[in-house]
Amino acid sequence: MKNNYLLIHGSFGSPFSNWIPWLRKELEKENLEVYTPDFPTGV
């Protein structure tokens, strides 16, 4: 069974900052499905 991963950024963050791109890349190396949605921050 294949696992899916959902990485959610914090307030005023994005899926393109901090450690999220690194973790996504590491999980994808293992052929895992990773979702990193970009939520609005209200700014």
C-alpha positions, 0 to 999 in steps of 0.5 A, a space after each residue: 500500500 502506498 502512503 500519501 503525505 500532506 505537508 501544510 505550511 504555517 501562517 504567512 508561509 508557503 509550500 516553497 519556503 523553509 524545509 518543505 521543499 527539502 522534505 517533499 523532495 526526500 519523500 518523492 525519492 522514495 516514490 511517495 505521493 506528496 501534496 503541498 497546497 498553497 493556502 491564502 494568508 489573508 495579507 
